Amino acid sequence: MKSILGIGNALTDILAVLPDSSLLNEFHLPKGSMQHVDRATGDKIWNYLKPMGVQYVAGGSAANTIVGTAVFGMHSGFIGKVGDDEIGALYISDLEQNGIRTHILKSEVASGRAMVFITAPNAERTFATYLGAALELSPEDLTPEMFDGYDYFHIEGYLVQKQDLLRRAVELAKAAGCYISLDMASYNVVESNQAFLHDIVENFVDIVFANESEALAYTGKSPREAVDIIAGSCDIAVVKVGKEGSMVKRGDEFHFIEPWPAEAVDATGAGDIYASGFLYAHSLGMPLKVCGEIGSIISAKVVEVIGPKVDIPRWKAAKHEIKGLIAKNL
């Protein structure tokens, strides 16, 4: 089995299901938005949530993907930075319990957290994110030894905002012979880092994952046109169009991937876990269409639960479906 290393913001997801929007209004959080907050506000919200019986999960886009690849059986590692505190210890423990090799550095700054509020009637998500120690990860923290023995290197697009860090990461990964994938993560990040992102994709990245809005920000085109443009700059382009499915392209080969049936309650982590399935299938040498289908199968499972992690019964069901699909293509 091939191995994969991820890098990203080490953020503990604190998930809370709210009966109404009163808490959002109190902290001036527009419903459906992602707001960055300072430490004082982050601590205040966290202390408010503690008595509610919230769920704590090691998160961040790349970490979510790496947890997925580990559950699939790939040897998986993760690079990030946390604070020397309770949340940081929980973060490391969660990753290690999933069998992930942690390359986690420590900071004097408090650990980052993403407080996720899920509200009725449509399970809409609102984020209050305190990046904390995650922001302290620097180019100097990265060493060639961290990349030794890994076949794949997966990056979350939020790191594009730290250009020196990301450039050193892809240079070390390329020198180690890694196949590099990038999830664009957010349309506003793409918009504000256009020139740098195009340079990194064209010179280092092998697989690009983007949703509809990110693909539009990157190319200025519709999803179908965007997947052609992105595929012209790297080996494989993947453009996800939510409940409509996804499109994958490599060279002249194009496939539209139908969405897998699901009873959706929360879309948190759907794109991250799609990447897990796709990369796992790619590591097995599966055809491009099958890679997309396996991404679709597992992403359909995560939208049926609250939070970015698939539960055990759904993992078992997904693995059964995926095993059958792989067997047909061996």
Contacts in CASP RR format, 6 or more apart in sequence:
PFRMAT RR
TARGET T0000
AUTHOR 0000-0000-0000
METHOD contacts of the structure
MODEL  1
MKSILGIGNALTDILAVLPDSSLLNEFHLPKGSMQHVDRATGDKIWNYLK
PMGVQYVAGGSAANTIVGTAVFGMHSGFIGKVGDDEIGALYISDLEQNGI
RTHILKSEVASGRAMVFITAPNAERTFATYLGAALELSPEDLTPEMFDGY
DYFHIEGYLVQKQDLLRRAVELAKAAGCYISLDMASYNVVESNQAFLHDI
VENFVDIVFANESEALAYTGKSPREAVDIIAGSCDIAVVKVGKEGSMVKR
GDEFHFIEPWPAEAVDATGAGDIYASGFLYAHSLGMPLKVCGEIGSIISA
KVVEVIGPKVDIPRWKAAKHEIKGLIAKNL
1 73 0 8 1.000
1 74 0 8 1.000
1 75 0 8 1.000
1 283 0 8 1.000
2 74 0 8 1.000
2 75 0 8 1.000
2 151 0 8 1.000
2 152 0 8 1.000
2 283 0 8 1.000
3 74 0 8 1.000
3 75 0 8 1.000
3 76 0 8 1.000
3 77 0 8 1.000
3 149 0 8 1.000
3 150 0 8 1.000
3 151 0 8 1.000
3 152 0 8 1.000
4 66 0 8 1.000
4 69 0 8 1.000
4 74 0 8 1.000
4 75 0 8 1.000
4 76 0 8 1.000
4 77 0 8 1.000
4 150 0 8 1.000
4 151 0 8 1.000
4 152 0 8 1.000
4 153 0 8 1.000
4 154 0 8 1.000
4 279 0 8 1.000
4 283 0 8 1.000
5 66 0 8 1.000
5 76 0 8 1.000
5 77 0 8 1.000
5 78 0 8 1.000
5 79 0 8 1.000
5 103 0 8 1.000
5 146 0 8 1.000
5 147 0 8 1.000
5 150 0 8 1.000
5 152 0 8 1.000
5 153 0 8 1.000
5 154 0 8 1.000
5 173 0 8 1.000
5 178 0 8 1.000
6 62 0 8 1.000
6 63 0 8 1.000
6 65 0 8 1.000
6 66 0 8 1.000
6 76 0 8 1.000
6 77 0 8 1.000
6 78 0 8 1.000
6 79 0 8 1.000
6 153 0 8 1.000
6 154 0 8 1.000
6 155 0 8 1.000
7 62 0 8 1.000
7 78 0 8 1.000
7 79 0 8 1.000
7 80 0 8 1.000
7 153 0 8 1.000
7 154 0 8 1.000
7 155 0 8 1.000
7 156 0 8 1.000
7 159 0 8 1.000
7 169 0 8 1.000
8 60 0 8 1.000
8 61 0 8 1.000
8 62 0 8 1.000
8 63 0 8 1.000
8 78 0 8 1.000
8 79 0 8 1.000
8 80 0 8 1.000
8 134 0 8 1.000
8 137 0 8 1.000
8 155 0 8 1.000
8 156 0 8 1.000
8 158 0 8 1.000
8 159 0 8 1.000
9 60 0 8 1.000
9 61 0 8 1.000
9 62 0 8 1.000
9 80 0 8 1.000
9 112 0 8 1.000
9 131 0 8 1.000
9 134 0 8 1.000
9 135 0 8 1.000
9 137 0 8 1.000
9 156 0 8 1.000
9 158 0 8 1.000
9 159 0 8 1.000
10 58 0 8 1.000
10 59 0 8 1.000
10 60 0 8 1.000
10 63 0 8 1.000
10 78 0 8 1.000
10 80 0 8 1.000
10 81 0 8 1.000
10 82 0 8 1.000
10 88 0 8 1.000
10 91 0 8 1.000
10 104 0 8 1.000
10 111 0 8 1.000
10 112 0 8 1.000
10 133 0 8 1.000
10 134 0 8 1.000
10 137 0 8 1.000
11 59 0 8 1.000
11 60 0 8 1.000
11 63 0 8 1.000
11 112 0 8 1.000
11 113 0 8 1.000
11 114 0 8 1.000
11 129 0 8 1.000
11 131 0 8 1.000
11 134 0 8 1.000
12 56 0 8 1.000
12 57 0 8 1.000
12 58 0 8 1.000
12 59 0 8 1.000
12 87 0 8 1.000
12 88 0 8 1.000
12 90 0 8 1.000
12 91 0 8 1.000
12 111 0 8 1.000
12 112 0 8 1.000
12 113 0 8 1.000
12 114 0 8 1.000
13 55 0 8 1.000
13 56 0 8 1.000
13 57 0 8 1.000
13 58 0 8 1.000
13 59 0 8 1.000
13 60 0 8 1.000
13 113 0 8 1.000
13 114 0 8 1.000
13 116 0 8 1.000
13 268 0 8 1.000
13 307 0 8 1.000
13 308 0 8 1.000
14 46 0 8 1.000
14 49 0 8 1.000
14 54 0 8 1.000
14 55 0 8 1.000
14 56 0 8 1.000
14 113 0 8 1.000
14 114 0 8 1.000
14 115 0 8 1.000
14 116 0 8 1.000
15 54 0 8 1.000
15 55 0 8 1.000
15 56 0 8 1.000
15 57 0 8 1.000
15 116 0 8 1.000
15 118 0 8 1.000
15 268 0 8 1.000
15 306 0 8 1.000
15 307 0 8 1.000
16 49 0 8 1.000
16 52 0 8 1.000
16 53 0 8 1.000
16 54 0 8 1.000
16 55 0 8 1.000
16 115 0 8 1.000
16 116 0 8 1.000
16 117 0 8 1.000
16 118 0 8 1.000
17 118 0 8 1.000
17 119 0 8 1.000
17 306 0 8 1.000
18 24 0 8 1.000
18 117 0 8 1.000
18 118 0 8 1.000
18 119 0 8 1.000
19 120 0 8 1.000
20 119 0 8 1.000
20 120 0 8 1.000
21 31 0 8 1.000
21 119 0 8 1.000
23 48 0 8 1.000
23 117 0 8 1.000
24 30 0 8 1.000
24 31 0 8 1.000
24 117 0 8 1.000
24 119 0 8 1.000
24 126 0 8 1.000
27 37 0 8 1.000
27 41 0 8 1.000
27 44 0 8 1.000
27 45 0 8 1.000
27 128 0 8 1.000
29 35 0 8 1.000
29 117 0 8 1.000
29 126 0 8 1.000
29 128 0 8 1.000
30 126 0 8 1.000
31 119 0 8 1.000
31 124 0 8 1.000
31 126 0 8 1.000
32 124 0 8 1.000
32 125 0 8 1.000
32 126 0 8 1.000
32 127 0 8 1.000
33 126 0 8 1.000
33 127 0 8 1.000
34 126 0 8 1.000
34 127 0 8 1.000
34 129 0 8 1.000
34 186 0 8 1.000
35 126 0 8 1.000
35 127 0 8 1.000
35 128 0 8 1.000
35 129 0 8 1.000
36 129 0 8 1.000
36 130 0 8 1.000
36 131 0 8 1.000
37 45 0 8 1.000
37 128 0 8 1.000
37 129 0 8 1.000
37 130 0 8 1.000
38 130 0 8 1.000
39 110 0 8 1.000
39 130 0 8 1.000
39 132 0 8 1.000
41 128 0 8 1.000
41 130 0 8 1.000
42 113 0 8 1.000
42 115 0 8 1.000
42 128 0 8 1.000
42 130 0 8 1.000
45 115 0 8 1.000
45 128 0 8 1.000
46 113 0 8 1.000
46 115 0 8 1.000
49 115 0 8 1.000
55 306 0 8 1.000
55 307 0 8 1.000
56 87 0 8 1.000
56 90 0 8 1.000
56 94 0 8 1.000
57 94 0 8 1.000
57 307 0 8 1.000
57 308 0 8 1.000
57 309 0 8 1.000
58 67 0 8 1.000
58 90 0 8 1.000
58 91 0 8 1.000
58 94 0 8 1.000
58 95 0 8 1.000
59 67 0 8 1.000
59 91 0 8 1.000
59 114 0 8 1.000
59 308 0 8 1.000
60 114 0 8 1.000
60 156 0 8 1.000
60 272 0 8 1.000
60 308 0 8 1.000
61 156 0 8 1.000
61 157 0 8 1.000
61 158 0 8 1.000
61 183 0 8 1.000
61 185 0 8 1.000
61 269 0 8 1.000
61 272 0 8 1.000
62 78 0 8 1.000
62 154 0 8 1.000
62 155 0 8 1.000
62 156 0 8 1.000
62 183 0 8 1.000
62 272 0 8 1.000
63 78 0 8 1.000
63 95 0 8 1.000
64 269 0 8 1.000
64 272 0 8 1.000
64 273 0 8 1.000
64 276 0 8 1.000
64 308 0 8 1.000
64 309 0 8 1.000
65 154 0 8 1.000
65 156 0 8 1.000
65 183 0 8 1.000
65 272 0 8 1.000
65 273 0 8 1.000
65 275 0 8 1.000
65 276 0 8 1.000
65 279 0 8 1.000
66 76 0 8 1.000
66 77 0 8 1.000
66 78 0 8 1.000
66 95 0 8 1.000
66 100 0 8 1.000
66 154 0 8 1.000
66 276 0 8 1.000
67 76 0 8 1.000
67 95 0 8 1.000
67 98 0 8 1.000
67 100 0 8 1.000
67 276 0 8 1.000
67 309 0 8 1.000
68 76 0 8 1.000
68 98 0 8 1.000
68 273 0 8 1.000
68 276 0 8 1.000
68 277 0 8 1.000
68 280 0 8 1.000
68 298 0 8 1.000
68 310 0 8 1.000
69 76 0 8 1.000
69 276 0 8 1.000
69 277 0 8 1.000
69 279 0 8 1.000
69 280 0 8 1.000
70 76 0 8 1.000
70 77 0 8 1.000
70 98 0 8 1.000
70 99 0 8 1.000
70 100 0 8 1.000
71 98 0 8 1.000
71 276 0 8 1.000
71 310 0 8 1.000
71 315 0 8 1.000
72 276 0 8 1.000
72 277 0 8 1.000
72 280 0 8 1.000
72 319 0 8 1.000
73 280 0 8 1.000
74 279 0 8 1.000
74 280 0 8 1.000
74 283 0 8 1.000
75 101 0 8 1.000
76 99 0 8 1.000
76 100 0 8 1.000
76 101 0 8 1.000
77 100 0 8 1.000
77 101 0 8 1.000
77 102 0 8 1.000
77 103 0 8 1.000
77 150 0 8 1.000
78 95 0 8 1.000
78 100 0 8 1.000
78 101 0 8 1.000
78 102 0 8 1.000
78 103 0 8 1.000
78 104 0 8 1.000
79 103 0 8 1.000
79 104 0 8 1.000
79 137 0 8 1.000
79 141 0 8 1.000
79 142 0 8 1.000
79 146 0 8 1.000
79 169 0 8 1.000
80 103 0 8 1.000
80 104 0 8 1.000
80 105 0 8 1.000
80 134 0 8 1.000
80 137 0 8 1.000
81 104 0 8 1.000
81 105 0 8 1.000
81 106 0 8 1.000
81 107 0 8 1.000
81 133 0 8 1.000
81 134 0 8 1.000
81 136 0 8 1.000
81 137 0 8 1.000
81 141 0 8 1.000
82 88 0 8 1.000
82 91 0 8 1.000
82 92 0 8 1.000
82 104 0 8 1.000
82 105 0 8 1.000
82 106 0 8 1.000
82 107 0 8 1.000
82 111 0 8 1.000
82 112 0 8 1.000
82 133 0 8 1.000
82 134 0 8 1.000
83 106 0 8 1.000
83 107 0 8 1.000
83 108 0 8 1.000
83 109 0 8 1.000
83 110 0 8 1.000
83 111 0 8 1.000
83 112 0 8 1.000
83 132 0 8 1.000
83 133 0 8 1.000
84 106 0 8 1.000
84 107 0 8 1.000
84 108 0 8 1.000
85 110 0 8 1.000
85 111 0 8 1.000
87 110 0 8 1.000
87 111 0 8 1.000
87 112 0 8 1.000
87 113 0 8 1.000
88 111 0 8 1.000
88 133 0 8 1.000
91 104 0 8 1.000
91 111 0 8 1.000
92 102 0 8 1.000
92 104 0 8 1.000
95 102 0 8 1.000
95 104 0 8 1.000
96 102 0 8 1.000
103 146 0 8 1.000
105 137 0 8 1.000
105 141 0 8 1.000
106 133 0 8 1.000
107 132 0 8 1.000
107 133 0 8 1.000
107 136 0 8 1.000
109 132 0 8 1.000
109 133 0 8 1.000
109 135 0 8 1.000
109 136 0 8 1.000
110 130 0 8 1.000
110 132 0 8 1.000
110 133 0 8 1.000
111 132 0 8 1.000
111 133 0 8 1.000
111 134 0 8 1.000
112 129 0 8 1.000
112 130 0 8 1.000
112 131 0 8 1.000
112 132 0 8 1.000
112 133 0 8 1.000
112 134 0 8 1.000
113 129 0 8 1.000
113 130 0 8 1.000
114 127 0 8 1.000
114 128 0 8 1.000
114 129 0 8 1.000
114 130 0 8 1.000
115 127 0 8 1.000
115 128 0 8 1.000
115 129 0 8 1.000
115 130 0 8 1.000
116 125 0 8 1.000
116 126 0 8 1.000
116 127 0 8 1.000
116 268 0 8 1.000
116 307 0 8 1.000
117 125 0 8 1.000
117 126 0 8 1.000
117 127 0 8 1.000
117 128 0 8 1.000
118 124 0 8 1.000
118 125 0 8 1.000
118 266 0 8 1.000
118 268 0 8 1.000
118 306 0 8 1.000
119 126 0 8 1.000
123 264 0 8 1.000
123 265 0 8 1.000
123 266 0 8 1.000
123 267 0 8 1.000
123 306 0 8 1.000
125 266 0 8 1.000
125 267 0 8 1.000
125 268 0 8 1.000
135 162 0 8 1.000
137 162 0 8 1.000
137 165 0 8 1.000
138 164 0 8 1.000
138 165 0 8 1.000
139 164 0 8 1.000
139 165 0 8 1.000
139 167 0 8 1.000
139 168 0 8 1.000
142 165 0 8 1.000
142 168 0 8 1.000
142 169 0 8 1.000
142 172 0 8 1.000
143 172 0 8 1.000
144 172 0 8 1.000
144 175 0 8 1.000
144 176 0 8 1.000
146 172 0 8 1.000
147 153 0 8 1.000
147 172 0 8 1.000
147 173 0 8 1.000
147 175 0 8 1.000
147 176 0 8 1.000
147 178 0 8 1.000
148 176 0 8 1.000
149 176 0 8 1.000
150 173 0 8 1.000
150 176 0 8 1.000
150 178 0 8 1.000
151 178 0 8 1.000
151 179 0 8 1.000
151 283 0 8 1.000
152 178 0 8 1.000
152 179 0 8 1.000
152 180 0 8 1.000
152 181 0 8 1.000
152 279 0 8 1.000
152 283 0 8 1.000
153 169 0 8 1.000
153 170 0 8 1.000
153 173 0 8 1.000
153 176 0 8 1.000
153 178 0 8 1.000
153 179 0 8 1.000
153 180 0 8 1.000
153 181 0 8 1.000
154 180 0 8 1.000
154 181 0 8 1.000
154 182 0 8 1.000
154 183 0 8 1.000
154 275 0 8 1.000
154 279 0 8 1.000
155 166 0 8 1.000
155 169 0 8 1.000
155 170 0 8 1.000
155 180 0 8 1.000
155 181 0 8 1.000
155 182 0 8 1.000
155 183 0 8 1.000
155 205 0 8 1.000
156 183 0 8 1.000
156 185 0 8 1.000
157 182 0 8 1.000
157 183 0 8 1.000
157 184 0 8 1.000
157 185 0 8 1.000
157 186 0 8 1.000
157 189 0 8 1.000
158 185 0 8 1.000
158 186 0 8 1.000
158 189 0 8 1.000
159 165 0 8 1.000
159 166 0 8 1.000
159 169 0 8 1.000
160 166 0 8 1.000
160 185 0 8 1.000
160 189 0 8 1.000
160 190 0 8 1.000
160 193 0 8 1.000
160 196 0 8 1.000
160 197 0 8 1.000
160 200 0 8 1.000
161 189 0 8 1.000
161 192 0 8 1.000
161 193 0 8 1.000
163 193 0 8 1.000
163 196 0 8 1.000
166 200 0 8 1.000
167 200 0 8 1.000
170 180 0 8 1.000
170 200 0 8 1.000
170 204 0 8 1.000
170 205 0 8 1.000
171 204 0 8 1.000
173 180 0 8 1.000
173 204 0 8 1.000
174 180 0 8 1.000
174 204 0 8 1.000
179 206 0 8 1.000
179 207 0 8 1.000
180 204 0 8 1.000
180 205 0 8 1.000
180 206 0 8 1.000
180 207 0 8 1.000
181 205 0 8 1.000
181 206 0 8 1.000
181 207 0 8 1.000
181 208 0 8 1.000
181 209 0 8 1.000
181 275 0 8 1.000
181 279 0 8 1.000
182 200 0 8 1.000
182 201 0 8 1.000
182 205 0 8 1.000
182 207 0 8 1.000
182 208 0 8 1.000
182 209 0 8 1.000
183 209 0 8 1.000
183 210 0 8 1.000
183 271 0 8 1.000
183 272 0 8 1.000
183 275 0 8 1.000
184 190 0 8 1.000
184 197 0 8 1.000
184 208 0 8 1.000
184 209 0 8 1.000
184 210 0 8 1.000
184 211 0 8 1.000
184 214 0 8 1.000
184 215 0 8 1.000
184 218 0 8 1.000
185 214 0 8 1.000
186 214 0 8 1.000
187 211 0 8 1.000
187 213 0 8 1.000
187 214 0 8 1.000
187 216 0 8 1.000
187 217 0 8 1.000
188 217 0 8 1.000
190 197 0 8 1.000
190 214 0 8 1.000
190 217 0 8 1.000
190 218 0 8 1.000
191 217 0 8 1.000
194 218 0 8 1.000
197 218 0 8 1.000
198 218 0 8 1.000
198 233 0 8 1.000
201 208 0 8 1.000
201 230 0 8 1.000
201 233 0 8 1.000
201 234 0 8 1.000
202 233 0 8 1.000
202 234 0 8 1.000
205 234 0 8 1.000
206 234 0 8 1.000
206 235 0 8 1.000
206 236 0 8 1.000
207 234 0 8 1.000
207 235 0 8 1.000
207 236 0 8 1.000
207 237 0 8 1.000
207 238 0 8 1.000
207 278 0 8 1.000
207 279 0 8 1.000
207 282 0 8 1.000
208 230 0 8 1.000
208 233 0 8 1.000
208 234 0 8 1.000
208 236 0 8 1.000
208 237 0 8 1.000
208 238 0 8 1.000
209 238 0 8 1.000
209 240 0 8 1.000
209 271 0 8 1.000
209 274 0 8 1.000
209 275 0 8 1.000
209 278 0 8 1.000
210 218 0 8 1.000
210 226 0 8 1.000
210 230 0 8 1.000
210 237 0 8 1.000
210 238 0 8 1.000
210 239 0 8 1.000
210 240 0 8 1.000
211 239 0 8 1.000
211 240 0 8 1.000
211 241 0 8 1.000
211 242 0 8 1.000
211 271 0 8 1.000
212 223 0 8 1.000
212 239 0 8 1.000
212 240 0 8 1.000
212 241 0 8 1.000
212 242 0 8 1.000
215 221 0 8 1.000
215 223 0 8 1.000
215 226 0 8 1.000
215 227 0 8 1.000
215 230 0 8 1.000
215 239 0 8 1.000
216 222 0 8 1.000
216 223 0 8 1.000
216 226 0 8 1.000
218 226 0 8 1.000
218 230 0 8 1.000
219 225 0 8 1.000
219 226 0 8 1.000
219 229 0 8 1.000
219 230 0 8 1.000
220 226 0 8 1.000
221 229 0 8 1.000
223 239 0 8 1.000
223 241 0 8 1.000
223 247 0 8 1.000
224 247 0 8 1.000
226 237 0 8 1.000
226 239 0 8 1.000
227 237 0 8 1.000
227 238 0 8 1.000
227 239 0 8 1.000
227 247 0 8 1.000
227 248 0 8 1.000
227 249 0 8 1.000
227 254 0 8 1.000
228 237 0 8 1.000
228 249 0 8 1.000
228 254 0 8 1.000
230 237 0 8 1.000
230 239 0 8 1.000
230 249 0 8 1.000
231 237 0 8 1.000
231 249 0 8 1.000
231 250 0 8 1.000
231 251 0 8 1.000
232 251 0 8 1.000
235 250 0 8 1.000
236 248 0 8 1.000
236 249 0 8 1.000
236 250 0 8 1.000
236 282 0 8 1.000
236 288 0 8 1.000
237 248 0 8 1.000
237 249 0 8 1.000
237 250 0 8 1.000
238 246 0 8 1.000
238 247 0 8 1.000
238 248 0 8 1.000
238 278 0 8 1.000
238 292 0 8 1.000
239 246 0 8 1.000
239 247 0 8 1.000
240 246 0 8 1.000
240 271 0 8 1.000
240 274 0 8 1.000
241 247 0 8 1.000
242 259 0 8 1.000
242 270 0 8 1.000
243 259 0 8 1.000
243 264 0 8 1.000
244 259 0 8 1.000
245 256 0 8 1.000
245 257 0 8 1.000
245 258 0 8 1.000
245 259 0 8 1.000
245 296 0 8 1.000
246 256 0 8 1.000
246 257 0 8 1.000
246 259 0 8 1.000
246 274 0 8 1.000
246 292 0 8 1.000
246 295 0 8 1.000
246 296 0 8 1.000
247 254 0 8 1.000
247 255 0 8 1.000
247 256 0 8 1.000
247 257 0 8 1.000
248 254 0 8 1.000
248 255 0 8 1.000
248 257 0 8 1.000
248 288 0 8 1.000
248 289 0 8 1.000
248 291 0 8 1.000
248 292 0 8 1.000
249 255 0 8 1.000
250 288 0 8 1.000
253 288 0 8 1.000
255 288 0 8 1.000
255 289 0 8 1.000
255 292 0 8 1.000
257 289 0 8 1.000
257 292 0 8 1.000
257 293 0 8 1.000
257 295 0 8 1.000
257 296 0 8 1.000
258 296 0 8 1.000
259 296 0 8 1.000
259 300 0 8 1.000
260 293 0 8 1.000
260 296 0 8 1.000
260 297 0 8 1.000
260 299 0 8 1.000
260 300 0 8 1.000
261 300 0 8 1.000
262 300 0 8 1.000
262 301 0 8 1.000
262 303 0 8 1.000
262 304 0 8 1.000
263 304 0 8 1.000
264 303 0 8 1.000
264 304 0 8 1.000
265 303 0 8 1.000
265 304 0 8 1.000
265 305 0 8 1.000
265 306 0 8 1.000
266 303 0 8 1.000
266 305 0 8 1.000
266 306 0 8 1.000
266 307 0 8 1.000
267 303 0 8 1.000
268 302 0 8 1.000
268 306 0 8 1.000
268 307 0 8 1.000
268 308 0 8 1.000
269 302 0 8 1.000
269 307 0 8 1.000
269 308 0 8 1.000
270 299 0 8 1.000
270 302 0 8 1.000
270 303 0 8 1.000
271 299 0 8 1.000
272 308 0 8 1.000
273 295 0 8 1.000
273 298 0 8 1.000
273 299 0 8 1.000
273 301 0 8 1.000
273 302 0 8 1.000
273 308 0 8 1.000
273 310 0 8 1.000
274 292 0 8 1.000
274 295 0 8 1.000
274 296 0 8 1.000
274 298 0 8 1.000
274 299 0 8 1.000
275 295 0 8 1.000
276 295 0 8 1.000
276 298 0 8 1.000
277 291 0 8 1.000
277 292 0 8 1.000
277 294 0 8 1.000
277 295 0 8 1.000
277 297 0 8 1.000
277 298 0 8 1.000
277 322 0 8 1.000
278 291 0 8 1.000
278 292 0 8 1.000
278 294 0 8 1.000
278 295 0 8 1.000
280 294 0 8 1.000
281 290 0 8 1.000
281 291 0 8 1.000
281 292 0 8 1.000
281 293 0 8 1.000
281 294 0 8 1.000
281 295 0 8 1.000
281 322 0 8 1.000
281 326 0 8 1.000
282 291 0 8 1.000
284 326 0 8 1.000
286 294 0 8 1.000
286 326 0 8 1.000
286 329 0 8 1.000
287 329 0 8 1.000
290 325 0 8 1.000
290 326 0 8 1.000
290 329 0 8 1.000
293 325 0 8 1.000
294 322 0 8 1.000
294 325 0 8 1.000
294 326 0 8 1.000
297 318 0 8 1.000
297 321 0 8 1.000
297 322 0 8 1.000
297 325 0 8 1.000
298 310 0 8 1.000
298 318 0 8 1.000
298 322 0 8 1.000
301 310 0 8 1.000
301 314 0 8 1.000
301 315 0 8 1.000
301 317 0 8 1.000
301 318 0 8 1.000
302 308 0 8 1.000
302 309 0 8 1.000
302 310 0 8 1.000
302 314 0 8 1.000
304 314 0 8 1.000
305 311 0 8 1.000
305 314 0 8 1.000
310 318 0 8 1.000
END
